Amino acid sequence: MRSETTGCVVVGGGPAGMMTGLLLARAGVPVTVLEKHPDFLRDFRGDTVHPSTLTLLDELGLFEKFNALPQGRVTAVGFPTADGGLMKLADLSKLHVAHPYIAMVPQWDFLSLLADAGAQEKTFDLRMHTEVTGLLREGNTVVGVRYHAADGMGELRAGLVIAADGRWSLLRREARLTPKEYDCPFDVWWFRLSRHDNEGESALTPRMRDRRFAVPLPREGYFQVAYLAPKGQDLRAEGIEAFRENVARVCPEFADRVHELASMDDVKFLDVRLNLLHRWHRDGLLCIGDAAHAMSPVGGVGINLAVQDGVGAATLLADPLRRGRPTPAQLAKVRARRLAPTVAVQGLQRMLHRVVMRPVMAGERNGPPAPMIGLFSRAPRLNVVPAQLLGLGLRPEHAPDFARRTVQRPG
Protein backbone atom coordinates (compact mmCIF):
# COMPACT_ATOMS: atom_id res chain seq x y z
CA MET A 1 0.00 0.00 0.00
CA ARG A 2 1.40 3.38 -1.02
CA SER A 3 1.72 6.13 1.57
CA GLU A 4 2.01 9.77 0.47
CA THR A 5 1.72 13.25 1.94
CA THR A 6 0.19 16.47 0.61
CA GLY A 7 -0.83 19.79 2.08
CA CYS A 8 -4.57 19.39 1.56
CA VAL A 9 -6.61 16.55 0.12
CA VAL A 10 -9.96 17.44 -1.44
CA VAL A 11 -12.35 14.51 -1.83
CA GLY A 12 -14.77 14.98 -4.72
CA GLY A 13 -14.22 16.57 -8.13
CA GLY A 14 -17.50 18.47 -8.30
CA PRO A 15 -17.87 22.27 -8.32
CA ALA A 16 -16.96 22.71 -4.64
CA GLY A 17 -13.95 20.41 -4.78
CA MET A 18 -12.53 21.64 -8.07
CA MET A 19 -12.87 25.31 -7.16
CA THR A 20 -11.27 24.74 -3.75
CA GLY A 21 -8.41 22.80 -5.28
CA LEU A 22 -7.74 25.44 -7.94
CA LEU A 23 -7.71 28.34 -5.49
CA LEU A 24 -5.52 26.58 -2.93
CA ALA A 25 -3.05 25.64 -5.67
CA ARG A 26 -2.91 29.27 -6.78
CA ALA A 27 -2.03 30.10 -3.18
CA GLY A 28 0.91 27.70 -3.41
CA VAL A 29 -0.65 25.02 -1.21
CA PRO A 30 0.12 21.44 -2.33
CA VAL A 31 -3.39 20.12 -2.97
CA THR A 32 -4.61 16.77 -4.27
CA VAL A 33 -8.16 16.37 -5.58
CA LEU A 34 -9.48 12.80 -5.60
CA GLU A 35 -12.44 11.99 -7.88
CA LYS A 36 -13.85 8.46 -7.94
CA HIS A 37 -15.12 8.59 -11.53
CA PRO A 38 -12.78 8.30 -14.53
CA ASP A 39 -14.23 11.45 -16.13
CA PHE A 40 -16.75 14.27 -15.54
CA LEU A 41 -19.27 12.97 -18.10
CA ARG A 42 -22.35 12.38 -15.99
CA ASP A 43 -25.65 13.68 -17.31
CA PHE A 44 -28.39 15.49 -15.41
CA ARG A 45 -26.10 17.18 -12.96
CA GLY A 46 -26.75 20.81 -12.17
CA ASP A 47 -25.82 22.91 -15.19
CA THR A 48 -26.89 26.39 -14.09
CA VAL A 49 -24.00 28.81 -13.61
CA HIS A 50 -25.28 31.95 -11.87
CA PRO A 51 -24.05 35.57 -11.99
CA SER A 52 -21.99 35.15 -8.79
CA THR A 53 -19.97 32.36 -10.41
CA LEU A 54 -19.67 34.25 -13.71
CA THR A 55 -18.17 37.22 -11.83
CA LEU A 56 -15.78 34.85 -10.06
CA LEU A 57 -14.66 33.38 -13.39
CA ASP A 58 -13.91 36.93 -14.55
CA GLU A 59 -11.72 37.49 -11.50
CA LEU A 60 -9.92 34.19 -12.04
CA GLY A 61 -9.16 35.09 -15.66
CA LEU A 62 -11.32 32.21 -16.92
CA PHE A 63 -14.45 33.91 -18.22
CA GLU A 64 -13.36 34.17 -21.85
CA LYS A 65 -12.72 30.42 -22.00
CA PHE A 66 -16.00 29.75 -20.22
CA ASN A 67 -17.87 32.10 -22.55
CA ALA A 68 -16.57 30.16 -25.55
CA LEU A 69 -18.37 27.01 -24.36
CA PRO A 70 -21.75 26.16 -25.96
CA GLN A 71 -24.39 27.62 -23.66
CA GLY A 72 -27.82 29.10 -23.29
CA ARG A 73 -28.70 32.16 -21.24
CA VAL A 74 -31.64 32.66 -18.91
CA THR A 75 -32.50 36.09 -17.50
CA ALA A 76 -35.55 35.30 -15.36
CA VAL A 77 -37.10 32.64 -13.14
CA GLY A 78 -40.89 32.68 -12.94
CA PHE A 79 -44.21 30.89 -12.78
CA PRO A 80 -46.96 30.86 -15.41
CA THR A 81 -50.27 32.42 -14.39
CA ALA A 82 -53.79 31.28 -15.24
CA ASP A 83 -54.21 34.06 -17.83
CA GLY A 84 -51.18 32.86 -19.78
CA GLY A 85 -48.80 35.44 -18.36
CA LEU A 86 -45.58 35.03 -16.39
CA MET A 87 -45.06 36.01 -12.78
CA LYS A 88 -41.36 36.82 -12.66
CA LEU A 89 -40.15 35.61 -9.29
CA ALA A 90 -36.58 36.66 -10.04
CA ASP A 91 -35.51 39.08 -12.78
CA LEU A 92 -31.77 38.61 -13.10
CA SER A 93 -31.47 41.30 -15.76
CA LYS A 94 -31.94 43.90 -12.99
CA LEU A 95 -28.77 42.86 -11.18
CA HIS A 96 -25.95 45.38 -11.37
CA VAL A 97 -23.27 42.92 -12.43
CA ALA A 98 -21.28 42.30 -15.60
CA HIS A 99 -23.17 39.10 -16.42
CA PRO A 100 -26.82 39.39 -15.27
CA TYR A 101 -28.00 35.97 -16.43
CA ILE A 102 -27.79 32.26 -15.74
CA ALA A 103 -25.53 30.40 -18.14
CA MET A 104 -26.77 26.92 -19.04
CA VAL A 105 -23.54 24.96 -19.50
CA PRO A 106 -22.96 21.20 -19.15
CA GLN A 107 -21.33 20.67 -15.78
CA TRP A 108 -18.64 18.47 -17.32
CA ASP A 109 -17.50 21.43 -19.44
CA PHE A 110 -17.39 23.69 -16.38
CA LEU A 111 -15.42 21.12 -14.36
CA SER A 112 -13.03 20.48 -17.25
CA LEU A 113 -12.36 24.22 -17.42
CA LEU A 114 -11.42 24.26 -13.74
CA ALA A 115 -9.31 21.12 -14.15
CA ASP A 116 -7.39 22.66 -17.06
CA ALA A 117 -6.78 25.82 -15.02
CA GLY A 118 -5.59 23.74 -12.08
CA ALA A 119 -3.18 21.81 -14.30
CA GLN A 120 -1.33 25.08 -14.89
CA GLU A 121 -0.43 25.28 -11.19
CA LYS A 122 2.65 23.44 -9.90
CA THR A 123 1.02 22.35 -6.64
CA PHE A 124 -2.25 21.03 -8.14
CA ASP A 125 -2.74 17.28 -8.49
CA LEU A 126 -6.04 15.88 -9.83
CA ARG A 127 -6.43 12.11 -9.63
CA MET A 128 -9.40 10.66 -11.47
CA HIS A 129 -10.76 7.14 -10.93
CA THR A 130 -9.57 7.28 -7.32
CA GLU A 131 -12.19 6.38 -4.74
CA VAL A 132 -11.74 7.34 -1.12
CA THR A 133 -12.66 4.47 1.19
CA GLY A 134 -12.18 6.02 4.63
CA LEU A 135 -10.45 8.46 6.93
CA LEU A 136 -7.04 8.19 8.58
CA ARG A 137 -7.02 9.26 12.22
CA GLU A 138 -4.53 9.85 14.98
CA GLY A 139 -6.59 9.93 18.13
CA ASN A 140 -9.46 12.34 17.47
CA THR A 141 -7.67 14.12 14.63
CA VAL A 142 -8.22 13.35 10.95
CA VAL A 143 -4.82 13.16 9.26
CA GLY A 144 -5.68 11.88 5.78
CA VAL A 145 -7.64 9.36 3.74
CA ARG A 146 -7.44 5.82 2.45
CA TYR A 147 -8.20 5.32 -1.22
CA HIS A 148 -8.48 2.76 -3.97
CA ALA A 149 -7.16 3.60 -7.45
CA ALA A 150 -6.82 1.65 -10.68
CA ASP A 151 -3.24 0.72 -9.73
CA GLY A 152 -3.94 -0.29 -6.14
CA MET A 153 -4.71 1.02 -2.68
CA GLY A 154 -3.00 3.82 -0.83
CA GLU A 155 -2.99 6.32 1.99
CA LEU A 156 -2.73 10.06 1.54
CA ARG A 157 -1.86 12.13 4.59
CA ALA A 158 -2.60 15.85 4.67
CA GLY A 159 -2.82 18.87 6.92
CA LEU A 160 -6.51 19.06 6.05
CA VAL A 161 -9.12 16.80 4.44
CA ILE A 162 -11.93 18.66 2.67
CA ALA A 163 -15.06 16.57 2.16
CA ALA A 164 -16.68 17.76 -1.07
CA ASP A 165 -18.09 14.32 -1.82
CA GLY A 166 -21.74 15.25 -2.20
CA ARG A 167 -25.06 14.76 -0.47
CA TRP A 168 -24.32 11.12 0.39
CA SER A 169 -20.86 12.01 1.74
CA LEU A 170 -18.89 9.01 2.99
CA LEU A 171 -16.49 11.23 4.91
CA ARG A 172 -19.32 13.07 6.65
CA ARG A 173 -20.71 9.75 7.78
CA GLU A 174 -17.30 8.48 8.93
CA ALA A 175 -16.81 11.69 10.91
CA ARG A 176 -20.20 11.11 12.58
CA LEU A 177 -21.59 14.41 11.36
CA THR A 178 -25.34 14.12 10.84
CA PRO A 179 -27.30 16.79 8.95
CA LYS A 180 -30.72 18.07 9.94
CA GLU A 181 -33.22 16.99 7.29
CA TYR A 182 -35.93 19.37 6.11
CA ASP A 183 -39.17 18.28 4.53
CA CYS A 184 -39.01 18.00 0.76
CA PRO A 185 -42.29 16.94 -0.89
CA PHE A 186 -40.95 15.75 -4.23
CA ASP A 187 -38.32 13.83 -6.14
CA VAL A 188 -37.10 14.67 -9.65
CA TRP A 189 -37.09 12.48 -12.74
CA TRP A 190 -34.67 13.89 -15.31
CA PHE A 191 -34.72 13.29 -19.06
CA ARG A 192 -33.94 15.03 -22.31
CA LEU A 193 -36.02 15.76 -25.40
CA SER A 194 -35.05 17.33 -28.70
CA ARG A 195 -35.35 21.08 -29.11
CA HIS A 196 -36.43 22.75 -32.34
CA ASP A 197 -34.54 25.77 -33.68
CA ASN A 198 -37.41 28.16 -32.95
CA GLU A 199 -37.82 27.04 -29.33
CA GLY A 200 -35.80 29.61 -27.47
CA GLU A 201 -36.56 30.57 -23.88
CA SER A 202 -35.03 33.33 -21.77
CA ALA A 203 -36.83 32.32 -18.56
CA LEU A 204 -36.91 29.21 -16.45
CA THR A 205 -40.65 28.59 -16.44
CA PRO A 206 -42.21 25.55 -14.76
CA ARG A 207 -45.24 23.88 -16.30
CA MET A 208 -48.04 23.02 -13.86
CA ARG A 209 -51.24 21.17 -14.73
CA ASP A 210 -53.51 18.52 -13.16
CA ARG A 211 -51.20 17.55 -10.28
CA ARG A 212 -48.23 17.47 -12.64
CA PHE A 213 -45.15 19.69 -12.45
CA ALA A 214 -42.25 19.93 -14.92
CA VAL A 215 -39.42 22.36 -15.63
CA PRO A 216 -37.90 22.37 -19.15
CA LEU A 217 -34.37 23.76 -19.18
CA PRO A 218 -33.28 25.05 -22.60
CA ARG A 219 -29.94 23.59 -23.71
CA GLU A 220 -27.95 23.57 -26.93
CA GLY A 221 -30.03 21.35 -29.22
CA TYR A 222 -32.26 19.81 -26.58
CA PHE A 223 -34.34 20.37 -23.48
CA GLN A 224 -33.21 18.96 -20.17
CA VAL A 225 -36.49 18.36 -18.36
CA ALA A 226 -37.16 17.93 -14.66
CA TYR A 227 -40.42 16.13 -13.92
CA LEU A 228 -41.41 16.51 -10.27
CA ALA A 229 -43.37 13.72 -8.59
CA PRO A 230 -44.48 13.33 -4.97
CA LYS A 231 -41.68 11.87 -2.88
CA GLY A 232 -41.79 8.11 -2.81
CA GLN A 233 -43.89 7.68 -5.96
CA ASP A 234 -42.28 4.99 -8.12
CA LEU A 235 -42.74 6.13 -11.70
CA ARG A 236 -40.66 3.23 -12.99
CA ALA A 237 -43.31 0.79 -11.80
CA GLU A 238 -45.94 2.71 -13.76
CA GLY A 239 -44.00 2.25 -17.00
CA ILE A 240 -42.85 4.38 -19.90
CA GLU A 241 -46.28 4.77 -21.55
CA ALA A 242 -47.74 6.33 -18.39
CA PHE A 243 -44.67 8.54 -18.05
CA ARG A 244 -44.95 9.79 -21.63
CA GLU A 245 -48.62 10.57 -21.05
CA ASN A 246 -47.81 12.53 -17.89
CA VAL A 247 -45.17 14.57 -19.72
CA ALA A 248 -47.48 15.33 -22.64
CA ARG A 249 -50.26 16.38 -20.24
CA VAL A 250 -48.13 18.91 -18.37
CA CYS A 251 -46.08 20.00 -21.41
CA PRO A 252 -48.38 19.74 -24.47
CA GLU A 253 -45.65 21.25 -26.63
CA PHE A 254 -43.68 18.02 -26.14
CA ALA A 255 -46.47 15.68 -27.24
CA ASP A 256 -44.81 15.37 -30.65
CA ARG A 257 -41.56 14.04 -29.22
CA VAL A 258 -42.21 12.08 -26.02
CA HIS A 259 -41.71 8.96 -28.16
CA GLU A 260 -37.99 9.81 -27.93
CA LEU A 261 -38.14 8.28 -24.44
CA ALA A 262 -37.73 4.64 -25.46
CA SER A 263 -37.92 3.25 -21.93
CA MET A 264 -37.59 4.31 -18.31
CA ASP A 265 -33.85 3.73 -18.74
CA ASP A 266 -33.90 7.14 -20.47
CA VAL A 267 -35.19 8.73 -17.26
CA LYS A 268 -32.81 9.38 -14.35
CA PHE A 269 -34.05 9.52 -10.78
CA LEU A 270 -32.91 12.12 -8.21
CA ASP A 271 -33.82 11.54 -4.58
CA VAL A 272 -34.17 15.18 -3.54
CA ARG A 273 -32.76 16.12 -0.14
CA LEU A 274 -32.70 19.43 1.68
CA ASN A 275 -30.51 19.37 4.76
CA LEU A 276 -27.91 21.24 6.77
CA LEU A 277 -25.07 20.25 9.05
CA HIS A 278 -25.00 22.00 12.41
CA ARG A 279 -21.25 21.46 12.58
CA TRP A 280 -19.19 21.43 9.39
CA HIS A 281 -15.86 20.23 10.76
CA ARG A 282 -13.86 17.89 12.92
CA ASP A 283 -10.22 18.42 13.79
CA GLY A 284 -8.50 17.91 10.41
CA LEU A 285 -11.72 17.65 8.36
CA LEU A 286 -14.04 20.22 6.75
CA CYS A 287 -17.31 19.57 4.89
CA ILE A 288 -18.41 21.95 2.13
CA GLY A 289 -20.97 22.00 -0.67
CA ASP A 290 -23.61 19.27 -0.65
CA ALA A 291 -21.66 17.41 2.04
CA ALA A 292 -22.50 20.31 4.37
CA HIS A 293 -25.89 21.31 2.96
CA ALA A 294 -27.82 19.45 0.28
CA MET A 295 -29.95 21.87 -1.70
CA SER A 296 -33.28 21.48 -3.44
CA PRO A 297 -33.06 21.85 -7.25
CA VAL A 298 -35.41 24.87 -6.98
CA GLY A 299 -33.60 27.86 -8.49
CA GLY A 300 -30.62 25.78 -9.60
CA VAL A 301 -28.44 27.30 -6.89
CA GLY A 302 -26.61 24.17 -5.74
CA ILE A 303 -23.54 24.59 -7.97
CA ASN A 304 -23.15 28.22 -7.06
CA LEU A 305 -23.42 27.78 -3.30
CA ALA A 306 -20.93 24.93 -3.56
CA VAL A 307 -18.52 27.14 -5.53
CA GLN A 308 -18.91 29.94 -2.99
CA ASP A 309 -18.18 27.49 -0.17
CA GLY A 310 -14.98 26.57 -1.97
CA VAL A 311 -13.95 30.20 -2.40
CA GLY A 312 -14.74 30.99 1.24
CA ALA A 313 -12.80 27.95 2.45
CA ALA A 314 -9.75 28.71 0.29
CA THR A 315 -9.76 32.38 1.29
CA LEU A 316 -9.79 31.56 5.01
CA LEU A 317 -7.56 28.49 5.01
CA ALA A 318 -4.84 29.12 2.41
CA ASP A 319 -2.55 30.87 4.89
CA PRO A 320 -3.05 28.33 7.72
CA LEU A 321 -2.37 25.52 5.23
CA ARG A 322 0.82 27.19 4.03
CA ARG A 323 1.94 27.13 7.67
CA GLY A 324 0.85 23.55 8.27
CA ARG A 325 -2.47 22.44 9.80
CA PRO A 326 -5.53 24.67 10.33
CA THR A 327 -6.91 24.65 13.86
CA PRO A 328 -10.50 23.63 14.61
CA ALA A 329 -11.26 27.30 15.35
CA GLN A 330 -10.02 28.28 11.89
CA LEU A 331 -12.14 25.54 10.28
CA ALA A 332 -15.20 26.76 12.19
CA LYS A 333 -14.81 30.17 10.53
CA VAL A 334 -15.79 28.66 7.18
CA ARG A 335 -19.21 27.66 8.51
CA ALA A 336 -19.60 31.05 10.22
CA ARG A 337 -18.90 32.78 6.91
CA ARG A 338 -21.12 30.59 4.74
CA LEU A 339 -24.04 29.77 7.05
CA ALA A 340 -26.26 32.84 6.52
CA PRO A 341 -26.22 32.64 2.68
CA THR A 342 -27.00 28.94 2.87
CA VAL A 343 -29.87 29.32 5.35
CA ALA A 344 -31.36 32.21 3.36
CA VAL A 345 -31.50 30.23 0.11
CA GLN A 346 -32.79 27.13 1.83
CA GLY A 347 -35.46 29.26 3.47
CA LEU A 348 -36.62 30.51 0.06
CA GLN A 349 -36.63 26.95 -1.28
CA ARG A 350 -38.64 25.65 1.67
CA MET A 351 -41.18 28.45 1.21
CA LEU A 352 -41.60 27.59 -2.48
CA HIS A 353 -41.95 23.91 -1.62
CA ARG A 354 -44.75 24.80 0.80
CA VAL A 355 -46.72 27.36 -1.21
CA VAL A 356 -46.13 26.19 -4.81
CA MET A 357 -44.84 22.62 -5.29
CA ARG A 358 -46.86 20.81 -2.65
CA PRO A 359 -50.25 22.42 -3.50
CA VAL A 360 -49.74 21.84 -7.24
CA MET A 361 -48.93 18.15 -6.78
CA ALA A 362 -51.89 17.83 -4.38
CA GLY A 363 -54.22 19.19 -7.07
CA GLU A 364 -55.15 22.32 -5.11
CA ARG A 365 -54.10 24.70 -7.88
CA ASN A 366 -52.04 24.99 -11.08
CA GLY A 367 -49.71 27.78 -10.10
CA PRO A 368 -48.48 30.01 -7.31
CA PRO A 369 -51.03 31.30 -4.78
CA ALA A 370 -53.13 34.30 -5.81
CA PRO A 371 -51.70 36.57 -3.05
CA MET A 372 -48.17 35.94 -4.36
CA ILE A 373 -49.22 36.73 -7.94
CA GLY A 374 -50.99 39.86 -6.77
CA LEU A 375 -48.02 41.05 -4.74
CA PHE A 376 -45.56 40.70 -7.62
CA SER A 377 -48.07 42.25 -10.04
CA ARG A 378 -48.54 45.32 -7.85
CA ALA A 379 -44.84 45.66 -7.01
CA PRO A 380 -42.84 44.16 -9.89
CA ARG A 381 -39.62 45.63 -8.53
CA LEU A 382 -39.81 43.05 -5.76
CA ASN A 383 -38.43 40.44 -8.12
CA VAL A 384 -34.97 41.91 -7.71
CA VAL A 385 -34.92 40.53 -4.14
CA PRO A 386 -35.16 36.83 -5.12
CA ALA A 387 -32.86 37.63 -8.06
CA GLN A 388 -30.25 38.90 -5.62
CA LEU A 389 -30.68 35.86 -3.39
CA LEU A 390 -30.63 33.28 -6.19
CA GLY A 391 -28.18 35.01 -8.52
CA LEU A 392 -25.65 36.41 -6.05
CA GLY A 393 -26.51 35.20 -2.55
CA LEU A 394 -26.39 37.18 0.66
CA ARG A 395 -22.61 37.09 0.59
CA PRO A 396 -21.14 36.73 -2.89
CA GLU A 397 -17.62 35.35 -2.65
CA HIS A 398 -14.89 37.00 -4.68
CA ALA A 399 -11.53 35.59 -5.71
CA PRO A 400 -8.83 36.31 -3.13
CA ASP A 401 -5.89 38.36 -4.37
CA PHE A 402 -3.61 35.33 -4.62
CA ALA A 403 -5.99 33.62 -7.06
CA ARG A 404 -6.77 36.51 -9.42
CA ARG A 405 -5.45 36.49 -12.95
CA THR A 406 -5.63 39.09 -15.71
CA VAL A 407 -6.24 37.92 -19.25
CA GLN A 408 -3.71 39.44 -21.63
CA ARG A 409 -5.51 40.52 -24.78
CA PRO A 410 -3.78 41.20 -28.11
CA GLY A 411 -2.96 44.85 -28.73
PATOR-994936 format. One record per residue (C-alpha): residue in one letter; chain; x, y, z. Coordinates in steps of 0.1 Angstrom, whole numbers, m for minus. Layout:
BEGIN
residuo	cadena	x	y	z
A	A	X	Y	Z;
...
This chain:
BEGIN
residuo	cadena	x	y	z
M	A	0	0	0;
R	A	14	34	m10;
S	A	17	61	16;
E	A	20	98	5;
T	A	17	133	19;
T	A	2	165	6;
G	A	m8	198	21;
C	A	m46	194	16;
V	A	m66	166	1;
V	A	m100	174	m14;
V	A	m123	145	m18;
G	A	m148	150	m47;
G	A	m142	166	m81;
G	A	m175	185	m83;
P	A	m179	223	m83;
A	A	m170	227	m46;
G	A	m140	204	m48;
M	A	m125	216	m81;
M	A	m129	253	m72;
T	A	m113	247	m37;
G	A	m84	228	m53;
L	A	m77	254	m79;
L	A	m77	283	m55;
L	A	m55	266	m29;
A	A	m31	256	m57;
R	A	m29	293	m68;
A	A	m20	301	m32;
G	A	9	277	m34;
V	A	m6	250	m12;
P	A	1	214	m23;
V	A	m34	201	m30;
T	A	m46	168	m43;
V	A	m82	164	m56;
L	A	m95	128	m56;
E	A	m124	120	m79;
K	A	m138	85	m79;
H	A	m151	86	m115;
P	A	m128	83	m145;
D	A	m142	115	m161;
F	A	m167	143	m155;
L	A	m193	130	m181;
R	A	m223	124	m160;
D	A	m256	137	m173;
F	A	m284	155	m154;
R	A	m261	172	m130;
G	A	m267	208	m122;
D	A	m258	229	m152;
T	A	m269	264	m141;
V	A	m240	288	m136;
H	A	m253	319	m119;
P	A	m241	356	m120;
S	A	m220	352	m88;
T	A	m200	324	m104;
L	A	m197	342	m137;
T	A	m182	372	m118;
L	A	m158	349	m101;
L	A	m147	334	m134;
D	A	m139	369	m145;
E	A	m117	375	m115;
L	A	m99	342	m120;
G	A	m92	351	m157;
L	A	m113	322	m169;
F	A	m144	339	m182;
E	A	m134	342	m218;
K	A	m127	304	m220;
F	A	m160	297	m202;
N	A	m179	321	m225;
A	A	m166	302	m256;
L	A	m184	270	m244;
P	A	m217	262	m260;
Q	A	m244	276	m237;
G	A	m278	291	m233;
R	A	m287	322	m212;
V	A	m316	327	m189;
T	A	m325	361	m175;
A	A	m355	353	m154;
V	A	m371	326	m131;
G	A	m409	327	m129;
F	A	m442	309	m128;
P	A	m470	309	m154;
T	A	m503	324	m144;
A	A	m538	313	m152;
D	A	m542	341	m178;
G	A	m512	329	m198;
G	A	m488	354	m184;
L	A	m456	350	m164;
M	A	m451	360	m128;
K	A	m414	368	m127;
L	A	m401	356	m93;
A	A	m366	367	m100;
D	A	m355	391	m128;
L	A	m318	386	m131;
S	A	m315	413	m158;
K	A	m319	439	m130;
L	A	m288	429	m112;
H	A	m259	454	m114;
V	A	m233	429	m124;
A	A	m213	423	m156;
H	A	m232	391	m164;
P	A	m268	394	m153;
Y	A	m280	360	m164;
I	A	m278	323	m157;
A	A	m255	304	m181;
M	A	m268	269	m190;
V	A	m235	250	m195;
P	A	m230	212	m191;
Q	A	m213	207	m158;
W	A	m186	185	m173;
D	A	m175	214	m194;
F	A	m174	237	m164;
L	A	m154	211	m144;
S	A	m130	205	m173;
L	A	m124	242	m174;
L	A	m114	243	m137;
A	A	m93	211	m141;
D	A	m74	227	m171;
A	A	m68	258	m150;
G	A	m56	237	m121;
A	A	m32	218	m143;
Q	A	m13	251	m149;
E	A	m4	253	m112;
K	A	27	234	m99;
T	A	10	224	m66;
F	A	m22	210	m81;
D	A	m27	173	m85;
L	A	m60	159	m98;
R	A	m64	121	m96;
M	A	m94	107	m115;
H	A	m108	71	m109;
T	A	m96	73	m73;
E	A	m122	64	m47;
V	A	m117	73	m11;
T	A	m127	45	12;
G	A	m122	60	46;
L	A	m105	85	69;
L	A	m70	82	86;
R	A	m70	93	122;
E	A	m45	98	150;
G	A	m66	99	181;
N	A	m95	123	175;
T	A	m77	141	146;
V	A	m82	134	109;
V	A	m48	132	93;
G	A	m57	119	58;
V	A	m76	94	37;
R	A	m74	58	25;
Y	A	m82	53	m12;
H	A	m85	28	m40;
A	A	m72	36	m74;
A	A	m68	16	m107;
D	A	m32	7	m97;
G	A	m39	m3	m61;
M	A	m47	10	m27;
G	A	m30	38	m8;
E	A	m30	63	20;
L	A	m27	101	15;
R	A	m19	121	46;
A	A	m26	159	47;
G	A	m28	189	69;
L	A	m65	191	61;
V	A	m91	168	44;
I	A	m119	187	27;
A	A	m151	166	22;
A	A	m167	178	m11;
D	A	m181	143	m18;
G	A	m217	152	m22;
R	A	m251	148	m5;
W	A	m243	111	4;
S	A	m209	120	17;
L	A	m189	90	30;
L	A	m165	112	49;
R	A	m193	131	67;
R	A	m207	98	78;
E	A	m173	85	89;
A	A	m168	117	109;
R	A	m202	111	126;
L	A	m216	144	114;
T	A	m253	141	108;
P	A	m273	168	89;
K	A	m307	181	99;
E	A	m332	170	73;
Y	A	m359	194	61;
D	A	m392	183	45;
C	A	m390	180	8;
P	A	m423	169	m9;
F	A	m410	158	m42;
D	A	m383	138	m61;
V	A	m371	147	m97;
W	A	m371	125	m127;
W	A	m347	139	m153;
F	A	m347	133	m191;
R	A	m339	150	m223;
L	A	m360	158	m254;
S	A	m350	173	m287;
R	A	m353	211	m291;
H	A	m364	228	m323;
D	A	m345	258	m337;
N	A	m374	282	m329;
E	A	m378	270	m293;
G	A	m358	296	m275;
E	A	m366	306	m239;
S	A	m350	333	m218;
A	A	m368	323	m186;
L	A	m369	292	m164;
T	A	m406	286	m164;
P	A	m422	255	m148;
R	A	m452	239	m163;
M	A	m480	230	m139;
R	A	m512	212	m147;
D	A	m535	185	m132;
R	A	m512	175	m103;
R	A	m482	175	m126;
F	A	m451	197	m125;
A	A	m423	199	m149;
V	A	m394	224	m156;
P	A	m379	224	m191;
L	A	m344	238	m192;
P	A	m333	250	m226;
R	A	m299	236	m237;
E	A	m279	236	m269;
G	A	m300	214	m292;
Y	A	m323	198	m266;
F	A	m343	204	m235;
Q	A	m332	190	m202;
V	A	m365	184	m184;
A	A	m372	179	m147;
Y	A	m404	161	m139;
L	A	m414	165	m103;
A	A	m434	137	m86;
P	A	m445	133	m50;
K	A	m417	119	m29;
G	A	m418	81	m28;
Q	A	m439	77	m60;
D	A	m423	50	m81;
L	A	m427	61	m117;
R	A	m407	32	m130;
A	A	m433	8	m118;
E	A	m459	27	m138;
G	A	m440	23	m170;
I	A	m429	44	m199;
E	A	m463	48	m215;
A	A	m477	63	m184;
F	A	m447	85	m180;
R	A	m449	98	m216;
E	A	m486	106	m211;
N	A	m478	125	m179;
V	A	m452	146	m197;
A	A	m475	153	m226;
R	A	m503	164	m202;
V	A	m481	189	m184;
C	A	m461	200	m214;
P	A	m484	197	m245;
E	A	m456	213	m266;
F	A	m437	180	m261;
A	A	m465	157	m272;
D	A	m448	154	m307;
R	A	m416	140	m292;
V	A	m422	121	m260;
H	A	m417	90	m282;
E	A	m380	98	m279;
L	A	m381	83	m244;
A	A	m377	46	m255;
S	A	m379	32	m219;
M	A	m376	43	m183;
D	A	m338	37	m187;
D	A	m339	71	m205;
V	A	m352	87	m173;
K	A	m328	94	m143;
F	A	m341	95	m108;
L	A	m329	121	m82;
D	A	m338	115	m46;
V	A	m342	152	m35;
R	A	m328	161	m1;
L	A	m327	194	17;
N	A	m305	194	48;
L	A	m279	212	68;
L	A	m251	202	91;
H	A	m250	220	124;
R	A	m212	215	126;
W	A	m192	214	94;
H	A	m159	202	108;
R	A	m139	179	129;
D	A	m102	184	138;
G	A	m85	179	104;
L	A	m117	177	84;
L	A	m140	202	67;
C	A	m173	196	49;
I	A	m184	220	21;
G	A	m210	220	m7;
D	A	m236	193	m6;
A	A	m217	174	20;
A	A	m225	203	44;
H	A	m259	213	30;
A	A	m278	195	3;
M	A	m299	219	m17;
S	A	m333	215	m34;
P	A	m331	219	m72;
V	A	m354	249	m70;
G	A	m336	279	m85;
G	A	m306	258	m96;
V	A	m284	273	m69;
G	A	m266	242	m57;
I	A	m235	246	m80;
N	A	m232	282	m71;
L	A	m234	278	m33;
A	A	m209	249	m36;
V	A	m185	271	m55;
Q	A	m189	299	m30;
D	A	m182	275	m2;
G	A	m150	266	m20;
V	A	m140	302	m24;
G	A	m147	310	12;
A	A	m128	280	25;
A	A	m97	287	3;
T	A	m98	324	13;
L	A	m98	316	50;
L	A	m76	285	50;
A	A	m48	291	24;
D	A	m25	309	49;
P	A	m30	283	77;
L	A	m24	255	52;
R	A	8	272	40;
R	A	19	271	77;
G	A	9	235	83;
R	A	m25	224	98;
P	A	m55	247	103;
T	A	m69	247	139;
P	A	m105	236	146;
A	A	m113	273	154;
Q	A	m100	283	119;
L	A	m121	255	103;
A	A	m152	268	122;
K	A	m148	302	105;
V	A	m158	287	72;
R	A	m192	277	85;
A	A	m196	310	102;
R	A	m189	328	69;
R	A	m211	306	47;
L	A	m240	298	71;
A	A	m263	328	65;
P	A	m262	326	27;
T	A	m270	289	29;
V	A	m299	293	54;
A	A	m314	322	34;
V	A	m315	302	1;
Q	A	m328	271	18;
G	A	m355	293	35;
L	A	m366	305	1;
Q	A	m366	270	m13;
R	A	m386	257	17;
M	A	m412	284	12;
L	A	m416	276	m25;
H	A	m420	239	m16;
R	A	m447	248	8;
V	A	m467	274	m12;
V	A	m461	262	m48;
M	A	m448	226	m53;
R	A	m469	208	m26;
P	A	m503	224	m35;
V	A	m497	218	m72;
M	A	m489	181	m68;
A	A	m519	178	m44;
G	A	m542	192	m71;
E	A	m551	223	m51;
R	A	m541	247	m79;
N	A	m520	250	m111;
G	A	m497	278	m101;
P	A	m485	300	m73;
P	A	m510	313	m48;
A	A	m531	343	m58;
P	A	m517	366	m31;
M	A	m482	359	m44;
I	A	m492	367	m79;
G	A	m510	399	m68;
L	A	m480	410	m47;
F	A	m456	407	m76;
S	A	m481	423	m100;
R	A	m485	453	m78;
A	A	m448	457	m70;
P	A	m428	442	m99;
R	A	m396	456	m85;
L	A	m398	431	m58;
N	A	m384	404	m81;
V	A	m350	419	m77;
V	A	m349	405	m41;
P	A	m352	368	m51;
A	A	m329	376	m81;
Q	A	m302	389	m56;
L	A	m307	359	m34;
L	A	m306	333	m62;
G	A	m282	350	m85;
L	A	m257	364	m61;
G	A	m265	352	m26;
L	A	m264	372	7;
R	A	m226	371	6;
P	A	m211	367	m29;
E	A	m176	354	m26;
H	A	m149	370	m47;
A	A	m115	356	m57;
P	A	m88	363	m31;
D	A	m59	384	m44;
F	A	m36	353	m46;
A	A	m60	336	m71;
R	A	m68	365	m94;
R	A	m54	365	m129;
T	A	m56	391	m157;
V	A	m62	379	m192;
Q	A	m37	394	m216;
R	A	m55	405	m248;
P	A	m38	412	m281;
G	A	m30	449	m287;
